[in-house]
């Protein structure tokens, strides 16, 4: 019998021989807590070929029979980037970065050496999966929507995952994380398996808005590692600023003006709407991305530092916003090429004083056009008027041929719609019941198809407010 000094409870032992088949019906599952975590880590370190894995957000599940340990499952954060997974879900880069917490990874699955028997692995895995959402919610505050795992194709067939209705999505490219922001090729591709934990998992993961029950799992601060501007575009934009923007500073030029302008531009495209959030955005950039921006090295190190809040404040208070907007808009117009089919228009306040408006690609977040309003105080009325004026200005300067522009209810008015049509595009704007005539007309049209006549006596609307048109 496998014994451990100082452990006397029945759940500190395993079977000495193959248990009878009826044991499968009496298996139970629970989450491990407290002092048992050390025991589980010891077993994983001794019996699993990959050893223990205590890093990151974790959940350990125990499969047991009558108090005796049978199997262990270690769940943790999902892999940062998997092309086959993203294609299966239908994720954009930004959605993946924001919603990755809704997927958990089975990092270790160990059937203890003295308990192996036919069908035990698939039975244990099935029990664990059924209890996983509740266990994870109890530990971390929300239910995951999908599970993933990998099997080494040179050692295992993954039979228990197949028996538990996991889906194989193909082989990985054979890389592993070596340290922060660096991946090392190990030359041993693994088979990727996924399992939906909710019948609506794919629909929720790829939806425009995530339901409130899953909001706490979203990463709302880090959708930027996959930048809207790629390396070549960033360098080209820097050159454009160097040629068309004059640096107003006389002293303290640790950061070139072109680098700061490109950095601020990317932060605005990423949705950062305050000076503090723009500065924090820089801390999320990889060392390689900082090198593309020509950020300076810390003395005596290979680490590139990002601009401080004070450096950004001093720079922004000296530049001409209109010159910045003009240079940026000119570059976007000459480098964009063929416009994407779906564009989103949205406005953001910067330091509660400057209002910016960006027209960007739905899929990649790449900007198409951008403008700034005159300095005004932050009020709902100023936002409405400023955003609408900026939008009309952008539509008049931008070729929208073949594009569909989407926007919130602030854009739902005749001048905006006509401006998009005049530029060659279509529009899809939200309508609220505040816009009474358009809202009632939309409700009426929604009761029939576009190709059939409207009924003479349609069902009267309920008058309930909605944000969808």
C-alpha positions in Angstrom: 0.0 0.0 0.0 1.2 3.5 -0.8 1.8 5.3 2.5 2.9 8.7 3.6 4.5 9.4 7.0 2.3 11.4 9.3 -0.9 10.8 7.2 -3.5 8.6 8.9 -6.8 9.5 7.3 -8.5 7.1 4.8 -8.3 9.7 2.1 -4.5 9.6 2.3 -4.4 6.1 0.8 -5.0 4.6 -2.6 -6.1 1.2 -3.7 -3.5 -1.6 -3.5 -5.0 -3.5 -6.4 -7.5 -3.0 -9.2 -10.8 -2.1 -7.6 -14.0 -4.0 -8.7 -16.0 -2.5 -11.6 -18.9 -1.4 -9.4 -16.6 1.2 -8.0 -17.2 3.3 -11.1 -20.8 3.9 -9.9 -19.7 5.1 -6.5 -17.1 7.7 -7.5 -17.6 11.2 -6.2 -15.9 14.5 -7.1 -15.0 17.6 -4.9 -12.7 20.6 -5.0 -9.6 20.3 -2.9 -8.8 23.0 -0.4 -6.5 23.8 2.5 -3.9 21.3 3.6 -5.0 18.7 1.0 -3.4 20.9 -1.7 0.1 19.9 -0.5 -0.9 16.3 -0.7 -2.3 16.7 -4.2 0.8 18.5 -5.4 3.0 15.8 -4.0 1.1 13.1 -5.9 1.2 15.1 -9.1 4.9 15.6 -8.7 5.6 11.9 -8.2 3.2 10.3 -10.6 2.5 12.7 -13.5 5.0 12.8 -16.2 4.9 16.6 -16.3 5.0 17.1 -12.6 3.0 19.5 -10.5 1.7 22.9 -11.9 0.9 25.3 -9.1 1.2 28.6 -11.1 -1.7 30.9 -12.0 -5.4 30.8 -11.2 -6.0 27.2 -10.2 -8.7 24.6 -9.2 -7.8 21.1 -8.1 -10.6 18.5 -8.3 -10.4 15.1 -6.5 -12.2 12.0 -7.6 -12.6 9.6 -4.7 -14.3 6.4 -3.6 -15.5 6.0 -0.1 -12.9 8.6 1.1 -10.0 7.1 -0.9 -8.3 9.1 -3.6 -8.7 7.8 -7.2 -7.8 10.6 -9.6 -6.7 14.3 -9.6 -7.5 17.0 -12.1 -5.7 20.4 -12.2 -7.5 23.3 -14.0 -5.9 26.6 -14.8 -5.8 29.6 -17.2 -6.3 28.9 -20.9 -3.5 29.1 -23.5 -2.9 32.7 -24.6 -3.2 32.1 -28.4 -4.4 29.1 -30.4 -5.3 29.6 -34.0 -7.6 26.6 -34.3 -9.5 27.5 -31.1 -10.0 31.1 -32.2 -11.2 29.9 -35.6 -13.6 27.4 -34.0 -15.1 30.0 -31.7 -15.0 32.8 -34.3 -13.0 35.2 -32.1 -11.3 38.4 -33.2 -8.0 39.3 -31.6 -9.7 41.8 -29.3 -12.4 39.3 -28.3 -9.8 36.6 -27.5 -7.8 39.0 -25.3 -10.9 40.2 -23.4 -12.7 36.8 -23.0 -9.9 34.3 -22.5 -10.9 34.0 -18.8 -14.1 32.2 -19.9 -12.0 29.2 -21.0 -10.2 27.0 -18.5 -7.4 24.5 -19.3 -7.1 20.9 -17.9 -3.4 21.2 -17.2 -3.0 17.8 -15.4 -5.1 14.7 -15.3 -3.8 11.9 -13.1 -5.3 8.5 -12.4 -3.4 7.3 -9.4 -1.1 4.4 -10.1 -2.8 1.9 -7.8 -6.3 2.7 -9.1 -6.1 2.1 -12.8 -8.9 0.0 -14.4 -10.9 0.0 -17.6 -13.2 3.1 -18.1 -12.0 4.7 -14.9 -10.4 7.7 -16.7 -13.4 8.6 -18.8 -15.8 8.1 -15.9 -13.6 10.4 -13.6 -13.3 13.0 -16.4 -17.0 13.0 -17.0 -17.7 13.6 -13.3 -15.2 16.3 -13.1 -16.5 18.2 -16.1 -20.1 18.1 -14.8 -19.0 19.7 -11.5 -16.4 22.0 -13.0 -18.7 25.1 -13.6 -20.0 25.1 -10.0 -16.5 24.4 -8.5 -14.9 27.2 -10.5 -17.7 29.7 -9.7 -17.3 28.9 -6.0 -13.6 29.5 -6.2 -13.4 32.4 -8.7 -16.9 33.9 -8.9 -18.1 32.8 -12.4 -18.9 29.8 -14.5 -16.4 29.0 -17.3 -18.0 28.3 -20.7 -15.4 26.0 -22.3 -12.5 23.7 -21.3 -9.4 22.9 -23.3 -6.5 20.5 -22.9 -3.6 19.0 -24.9 -2.4 15.5 -25.4 1.1 14.4 -26.5 0.5 12.6 -29.7 3.8 10.6 -29.3 2.6 9.1 -26.0 -1.2 9.2 -25.8 -4.2 8.7 -28.0 -6.5 10.9 -25.9 -9.1 8.1 -25.7 -10.6 9.3 -22.4 -11.2 12.8 -23.9 -12.8 11.2 -27.0 -15.0 9.0 -24.8 -16.1 12.1 -22.8 -17.2 13.9 -26.0 -14.3 16.4 -26.3 -13.6 17.7 -29.8 -10.2 17.5 -31.3 -9.3 20.7 -33.2 -5.9 19.7 -34.6 -2.2 20.0 -33.7 -0.4 23.0 -32.2 2.6 24.5 -33.9 5.0 23.2 -31.2 5.8 26.3 -29.2 5.9 26.8 -25.4 6.1 29.9 -23.3 9.7 30.3 -22.2 9.4 33.6 -20.3 7.2 36.7 -20.5 6.6 37.7 -24.1 8.9 34.9 -25.4 8.0 31.5 -26.9 10.4 28.7 -27.6 9.9 26.0 -30.2 10.1 22.6 -28.7 9.3 20.6 -31.9 6.7 18.4 -30.3 3.2 19.5 -31.5 0.3 18.6 -29.1 -3.3 17.7 -30.0 -5.7 20.3 -28.9 -9.1 19.3 -27.4 -12.0 21.5 -26.4 -15.2 20.8 -24.5 -18.2 23.2 -24.2 -19.5 23.5 -20.6 -22.7 25.3 -21.7 -24.9 24.5 -24.6 -24.7 28.2 -25.6 -21.0 28.5 -25.1 -20.0 29.3 -28.7 -22.8 31.8 -29.1 -21.9 33.6 -25.8 -18.2 33.6 -26.5 -18.6 35.2 -29.9 -21.5 37.5 -29.1 -21.2 41.3 -29.5 -22.0 41.7 -25.7 -21.3 39.2 -23.0 -24.1 38.6 -20.5 -23.8 40.2 -17.1 -23.2 36.8 -15.4 -19.9 36.5 -17.2 -18.7 40.1 -17.0 -16.4 39.5 -14.0 -14.4 37.1 -16.1 -13.6 39.7 -18.8 -10.2 41.3 -19.0 -11.2 44.9 -19.8 -7.7 46.3 -19.5 -5.6 44.2 -21.9 -7.0 43.8 -25.4 -3.9 45.5 -26.8 -1.1 43.0 -27.3 -2.5 42.3 -30.8 -2.2 45.9 -31.9 -4.5 47.6 -34.4 -1.3 48.9 -36.0 1.3 46.3 -37.1 5.0 46.9 -37.1 5.3 48.3 -40.6 2.3 50.6 -40.1 3.8 51.9 -36.8 7.1 52.6 -38.4 5.4 54.3 -41.4 3.3 56.4 -39.1 6.4 57.5 -37.2 8.1 58.6 -40.4 4.9 60.5 -41.4 5.0 62.4 -38.0 8.7 63.1 -38.3 8.1 64.7 -41.7 4.8 66.6 -41.0 4.8 67.3 -37.2 7.1 69.8 -35.5 8.2 69.0 -32.0 7.2 72.0 -29.8 9.5 71.0 -26.9 12.9 72.6 -26.3 14.1 70.4 -23.6 13.6 66.9 -22.1 13.5 65.0 -25.3 14.0 61.5 -23.8 11.2 60.3 -26.0 11.1 61.4 -29.7 7.9 63.3 -30.5 7.1 60.8 -33.3 7.3 57.9 -30.8 5.0 59.6 -28.4 2.5 60.5 -31.1 2.3 56.9 -32.4 2.0 55.6 -28.9 -0.8 58.0 -28.0 -2.5 57.1 -31.3 -2.4 53.4 -30.5 -3.7 53.9 -27.0 -6.7 55.9 -28.4 -7.4 53.2 -30.9 -7.4 50.7 -28.1 -10.2 52.7 -26.3 -8.0 54.5 -23.7 -9.9 57.7 -22.8 -7.8 59.3 -20.0 -4.2 60.2 -19.6 -3.8 57.7 -16.8 -5.2 54.8 -18.9 -3.0 55.9 -21.8 0.1 55.7 -19.6 -0.9 52.3 -18.2 -1.4 51.1 -21.8 2.4 51.4 -22.3 3.1 48.9 -19.5 1.2 46.3 -21.4 3.4 46.5 -24.5 6.0 43.9 -25.0 9.7 44.7 -25.2 9.6 44.1 -28.9 6.7 46.5 -29.4 8.5 49.2 -27.3 11.5 48.7 -29.5 9.3 49.4 -32.6 8.3 52.7 -30.9 12.0 53.5 -30.2 11.4 53.8 -26.5 14.8 54.2 -24.7 16.6 51.5 -22.7 16.9 51.7 -19.0 20.5 52.4 -18.1 22.5 49.3 -17.9 19.6 47.0 -18.8 17.9 45.5 -21.9 14.5 46.7 -20.7 12.8 49.6 -22.5 10.9 52.0 -20.3 7.6 53.6 -21.2 6.7 57.3 -20.8 5.6 58.4 -17.4 2.3 60.3 -16.7 4.3 63.5 -16.3 6.1 63.1 -19.6 2.9 62.5 -21.5 1.2 65.4 -19.7 4.0 67.8 -20.5 4.0 66.7 -24.1 0.2 66.9 -24.7 -0.1 70.3 -23.1 2.5 71.7 -25.7 1.3 70.2 -29.0 -1.5 71.5 -31.2 -4.4 69.0 -31.2 -5.6 70.1 -34.6 -2.2 69.6 -36.2 -2.1 66.1 -34.6 -5.5 65.2 -35.9 -4.7 66.6 -39.4 -1.4 64.5 -39.6 -3.1 61.4 -38.4 -6.1 61.7 -40.7 -3.9 62.3 -43.7 -1.9 59.2 -42.9 -5.0 57.1 -42.4 -6.3 58.2 -45.8 -3.2 57.4 -47.7 -2.3 54.1 -46.0 -5.6 52.4 -45.4 -6.1 51.0 -48.9 -9.4 49.1 -49.4 -11.8 49.9 -46.6 -13.2 47.0 -44.6 -16.9 46.1 -44.9 -17.9 46.8 -41.3 -16.8 50.0 -39.5 -17.7 51.2 -36.0 -17.9 54.9 -35.0 -17.4 55.9 -31.4 -16.3 58.9 -29.4 -14.1 59.2 -26.3 -13.2 61.9 -23.9 -9.6 62.6 -23.1 -9.0 64.2 -19.6 -12.7 65.3 -19.7 -11.7 68.1 -22.1 -10.9 66.9 -25.5 -13.4 64.8 -27.5 -12.0 62.3 -30.1 -14.0 60.2 -32.6 -12.7 57.1 -34.4 -14.0 55.1 -37.3 -12.5 51.7 -37.0 -12.7 48.2 -38.5 -15.0 45.7 -36.6 -12.7 42.7 -37.0 -9.2 44.1 -36.4 -9.9 47.4 -34.6 -7.7 49.1 -37.3 -8.6 52.8 -37.6 -10.0 54.2 -40.8 -10.4 57.9 -39.8 -10.1 60.0 -36.7 -10.9 63.5 -35.6 -10.8 65.7 -32.5 -13.4 68.3 -31.4 -12.6 71.7 -30.0 -11.8 71.8 -26.3 -15.1 71.8 -24.4 -16.3 70.8 -20.9 -17.5 67.2 -20.5 -21.3 67.1 -20.6 -23.8 64.9 -22.3 -24.9 67.7 -24.6 -21.3 68.5 -25.7 -20.7 64.9 -26.4 -23.8 64.6 -28.5 -23.2 67.7 -30.5 -19.4 67.2 -30.7 -19.6 63.6 -31.7 -22.3 64.2 -34.4 -20.3 67.1 -35.9 -17.1 65.1 -35.9 -18.8 62.1 -37.5 -20.3 64.3 -40.3 -16.8 65.7 -40.9 -15.2 62.3 -41.1 -17.9 60.9 -43.4 -17.4 63.8 -45.8 -13.6 63.1 -46.0 -13.7 59.3 -46.1 -14.6 56.9 -48.9 -17.1 54.5 -47.5 -17.8 52.6 -50.7 -19.0 49.1 -49.8 -18.7 49.7 -46.1 -21.4 49.4 -43.4 -21.1 51.9 -40.5 -22.4 50.9 -37.1 -23.0 53.2 -34.2 -25.0 53.8 -31.0 -28.2 55.7 -30.7 -26.3 59.0 -30.6 -25.8 58.6 -34.4 -29.4 57.8 -35.2 -30.5 60.9 -37.1 -31.1 62.0 -40.7 -27.9 64.0 -41.3 -25.7 61.1 -40.2 -27.6 58.6 -42.3 -27.5 60.8 -45.3 -23.8 61.5 -44.9 -22.9 57.8 -44.8 -25.0 57.2 -47.9 -23.4 60.1 -49.7 -20.0 58.6 -49.0 -21.1 55.3 -50.6 -21.8 53.3 -47.5 -24.7 51.8 -45.5 -25.5 52.3 -41.9 -26.8 50.3 -38.9 -27.5 52.6 -36.0 -29.3 51.8 -32.7 -32.6 53.4 -32.0 -34.1 54.2 -28.6 -37.7 55.0 -27.8 -36.5 58.6 -27.2 -36.5 58.9 -31.0 -40.2 58.2 -31.0 -41.1 58.2 -34.8 -38.1 56.1 -35.9 -38.6 53.7 -33.0 -42.3 53.1 -33.7 -41.5 52.6 -37.4 -38.8 50.1 -36.6 -41.2 48.1 -34.4 -43.7 48.1 -37.2 -41.3 46.9 -39.8 -39.9 44.3 -37.5 -43.2 42.4 -37.5 -42.9 41.4 -41.2 -40.3 40.6 -43.7 -38.8 43.2 -46.1 -40.4 41.4 -49.1 -43.9 41.1 -47.8 -46.5 43.8 -47.3 -47.1 45.2 -43.8 -50.3 43.8 -42.3 -53.2 46.2 -42.1 -53.8 45.6 -38.4 -50.4 44.9 -36.9 -50.0 44.0 -33.3 -49.5 47.2 -31.4 -46.1 47.7 -29.8 -45.7 47.3 -26.1 -43.8 50.5 -25.7 -40.9 48.7 -24.0 -37.5 50.4 -24.4 -34.8 48.7 -26.3 -31.3 49.5 -27.5 -31.5 47.4 -30.6 -33.0 48.4 -34.0 
